[in-house]
Amino acid sequence: MVRFSIILLCFSLRIFADEAAPLREALKRQAAHKSVVATFRQTKRVPALTDDIKTMGKLWLIPGKAFRWEIGKPVRQTIVYNGGQVLMIDELKKTGERLSPDDRSVKPLFLTLGMGKEASFDEMLKVFTITSTNEAKGRYNATFSPKQRSVKKLIKSLLMQVNLEASFVERIGWTQRDGTETMTEFFTPQLNIAIPTGIFNVNDSAYRWKK
């Protein structure tokens, strides 16, 4: 009976892996884009609060190489990465912090933007298990649950929606163990347009940096 259960589980996982082929191909094509510029809305639901917290923002992205993430109107926070350190800036307090791309606090954003080795489809399947998939009207949805105990302590589930025509992740949501839900929705992206190289630069002298 135990052996049959193991065989059934392996068979189910293989089915999900096959069903996830559209996601694998879309992520592969997204990584091949020369650039992405998009506005987004981030909605956070916190158990202790009655109303959702909704914030608008803008993204400039060179897949696999650099990004600038601005959130709030007017901008409250800016996060910039250009291949070295991650610069996390509080635009209201005019303070900044330099972080490693491997810092836990920026890992969710890197995964959201498809940055880093861990964001590839095969690497994601080392950390997450696909629990459900569906496809409709040119959109592909997949729900994941974490495998690793360290991730399970923080994240309960991950939802990813891909626009198959644009080959771009247009919705990605996290449900944390404490019940907090965060959904980021990207609106019609501009693909493969010229991005001024200066967009990924930061005037260090304009901020007080944490040591």
C-alpha positions as CSV (number, residue, x, y, z in Angstrom):
1,M,0.0,0.0,0.0
2,V,2.8,2.4,0.9
3,R,4.6,1.5,-2.4
4,F,1.4,2.2,-4.3
5,S,1.0,5.6,-2.6
6,I,4.6,6.5,-3.5
7,I,4.1,5.5,-7.2
8,L,0.8,7.5,-7.3
9,L,2.5,10.6,-5.8
10,C,5.4,10.4,-8.3
11,F,2.9,10.0,-11.2
12,S,0.9,13.0,-9.9
13,L,4.0,15.1,-9.7
14,R,5.0,14.1,-13.3
15,I,1.5,15.1,-14.5
16,F,1.9,18.5,-12.9
17,A,5.4,19.0,-14.4
18,D,4.0,18.2,-17.8
19,E,1.0,20.5,-17.3
20,A,3.5,23.2,-16.3
21,A,5.2,23.2,-19.7
22,P,3.5,26.5,-20.7
23,L,4.9,28.1,-17.6
24,R,8.4,26.8,-18.3
25,E,8.3,28.1,-21.9
26,A,6.9,31.5,-20.9
27,L,9.5,32.0,-18.2
28,K,12.2,31.0,-20.7
29,R,10.9,33.5,-23.3
30,Q,10.5,36.2,-20.6
31,A,14.2,35.8,-19.7
32,A,15.0,36.5,-23.4
33,H,13.3,39.9,-23.5
34,K,15.8,42.8,-23.9
35,S,13.8,45.0,-21.5
36,V,10.5,45.4,-19.7
37,V,8.8,48.5,-18.5
38,A,5.6,48.2,-16.6
39,T,3.4,49.8,-14.0
40,F,2.1,47.6,-11.2
41,R,-0.4,47.5,-8.3
42,Q,0.5,45.8,-5.1
43,T,-2.3,44.7,-2.8
44,K,-1.6,43.5,0.8
45,R,-4.1,41.9,3.1
46,V,-3.1,41.8,6.7
47,P,-5.2,39.8,9.1
48,A,-5.2,42.6,11.7
49,L,-6.5,45.2,9.3
50,T,-10.0,45.6,7.9
51,D,-9.0,47.2,4.6
52,D,-6.5,46.1,1.9
53,I,-3.4,48.2,1.4
54,K,-3.1,49.1,-2.3
55,T,0.0,50.8,-3.7
56,M,0.9,51.7,-7.3
57,G,4.5,51.5,-8.6
58,K,6.7,51.2,-11.7
59,L,9.3,48.7,-12.9
60,W,12.2,49.0,-15.3
61,L,13.8,45.6,-16.0
62,I,16.6,44.2,-18.0
63,P,15.9,40.5,-17.4
64,G,18.7,38.7,-15.5
65,K,20.9,41.9,-15.3
66,A,19.3,44.9,-13.7
67,F,16.0,46.5,-12.4
68,R,14.6,49.6,-10.8
69,W,11.5,49.1,-8.6
70,E,9.7,52.2,-7.4
71,I,6.6,51.9,-5.2
72,G,4.2,54.6,-4.1
73,K,2.9,57.8,-5.7
74,P,4.8,59.9,-4.8
75,V,7.6,57.3,-4.6
76,R,8.2,56.1,-1.1
77,Q,10.7,53.3,-1.8
78,T,13.1,52.6,-4.5
79,I,15.0,49.3,-5.0
80,V,17.8,49.2,-7.6
81,Y,20.0,46.3,-8.7
82,N,22.5,46.5,-11.6
83,G,24.5,43.4,-11.1
84,G,26.3,44.2,-7.8
85,Q,24.7,45.1,-4.5
86,V,21.0,45.8,-4.1
87,L,20.2,49.4,-3.1
88,M,17.1,49.7,-0.9
89,I,16.2,53.4,-0.5
90,D,13.6,55.1,1.7
91,E,12.7,58.2,-0.4
92,L,10.9,59.9,2.5
93,K,13.6,59.6,5.0
94,K,16.4,59.9,2.4
95,T,18.2,56.8,3.8
96,G,19.6,53.8,2.0
97,E,20.9,50.3,2.6
98,R,23.2,48.2,0.6
99,L,22.3,44.5,0.5
100,S,23.5,41.3,-1.0
101,P,21.3,39.8,-3.7
102,D,21.2,36.7,-1.5
103,D,19.7,38.7,1.4
104,R,16.4,37.1,2.6
105,S,14.6,40.4,2.5
106,V,15.1,40.8,-1.3
107,K,14.6,37.2,-2.3
108,P,10.8,37.4,-2.9
109,L,11.3,40.5,-5.2
110,F,14.1,38.7,-7.1
111,L,11.8,35.7,-7.6
112,T,8.9,38.0,-8.6
113,L,11.1,39.6,-11.3
114,G,12.6,36.3,-12.5
115,M,16.1,37.4,-11.3
116,G,18.8,35.1,-10.2
117,K,19.4,31.3,-10.6
118,E,16.6,30.5,-8.1
119,A,14.0,32.1,-10.4
120,S,14.4,29.6,-13.2
121,F,11.7,27.1,-13.6
122,D,13.9,24.1,-12.7
123,E,15.3,25.9,-9.6
124,M,11.8,26.9,-8.5
125,L,10.8,23.2,-8.5
126,K,13.7,22.4,-6.1
127,V,12.1,24.8,-3.6
128,F,8.3,24.6,-4.5
129,T,5.9,21.9,-5.5
130,I,3.2,22.6,-8.0
131,T,-0.2,21.9,-6.4
132,S,-2.6,23.0,-9.2
133,T,-2.6,24.5,-12.7
134,N,-5.2,25.9,-15.1
135,E,-5.2,27.7,-18.4
136,A,-7.9,30.0,-19.9
137,K,-8.1,33.0,-22.2
138,G,-4.4,33.1,-22.9
139,R,-3.5,33.0,-19.2
140,Y,-1.8,30.2,-17.4
141,N,-2.1,29.9,-13.6
142,A,0.0,27.8,-11.2
143,T,-0.1,27.4,-7.5
144,F,2.9,26.3,-5.5
145,S,3.6,25.2,-2.0
146,P,7.1,25.2,-0.5
147,K,9.1,22.0,0.0
148,Q,11.9,23.3,2.2
149,R,11.3,23.6,5.9
150,S,13.0,27.0,6.1
151,V,10.7,28.3,3.4
152,K,7.6,26.7,5.0
153,K,8.2,28.8,8.1
154,L,7.6,32.0,6.1
155,I,5.5,31.1,3.1
156,K,2.3,29.0,2.9
157,S,1.7,29.3,-0.9
158,L,2.7,31.0,-4.1
159,L,0.4,31.9,-7.0
160,M,1.8,32.8,-10.5
161,Q,-0.2,33.9,-13.5
162,V,1.5,34.2,-16.9
163,N,0.3,36.0,-20.0
164,L,1.2,33.4,-22.6
165,E,1.0,35.9,-25.5
166,A,3.4,38.4,-23.9
167,S,5.4,35.7,-22.2
168,F,5.4,37.8,-19.0
169,V,4.4,37.1,-15.4
170,E,1.5,39.5,-14.9
171,R,0.4,38.4,-11.4
172,I,2.3,36.9,-8.6
173,G,1.0,36.4,-5.0
174,W,2.3,35.2,-1.7
175,T,0.5,33.9,1.3
176,Q,2.6,34.0,4.4
177,R,2.3,31.7,7.4
178,D,0.9,34.6,9.5
179,G,-2.0,35.0,7.0
180,T,-0.6,38.1,5.3
181,E,-1.4,38.0,1.5
182,T,0.5,40.1,-1.0
183,M,-0.5,40.2,-4.7
184,T,1.5,42.1,-7.3
185,E,-0.3,42.7,-10.6
186,F,1.6,44.1,-13.6
187,F,-0.3,46.0,-16.3
188,T,0.4,45.8,-20.0
189,P,4.2,45.8,-20.2
190,Q,6.3,47.6,-22.8
191,L,8.7,45.0,-24.1
192,N,12.1,45.4,-25.7
193,I,12.1,49.2,-25.7
194,A,15.2,51.3,-25.0
195,I,15.8,52.0,-21.3
196,P,18.2,54.9,-20.4
197,T,21.2,53.3,-18.7
198,G,21.1,56.0,-16.0
199,I,17.8,54.6,-14.7
200,F,19.8,52.0,-12.8
201,N,22.2,54.6,-11.3
202,V,21.8,56.1,-7.8
203,N,23.2,59.4,-6.5
204,D,24.8,58.1,-3.4
205,S,25.4,61.6,-1.9
206,A,21.6,62.2,-1.8
207,Y,21.1,59.6,0.9
208,R,22.4,58.6,4.3
209,W,23.6,55.0,4.0
210,K,23.4,52.4,6.8
211,K,26.7,50.8,7.7
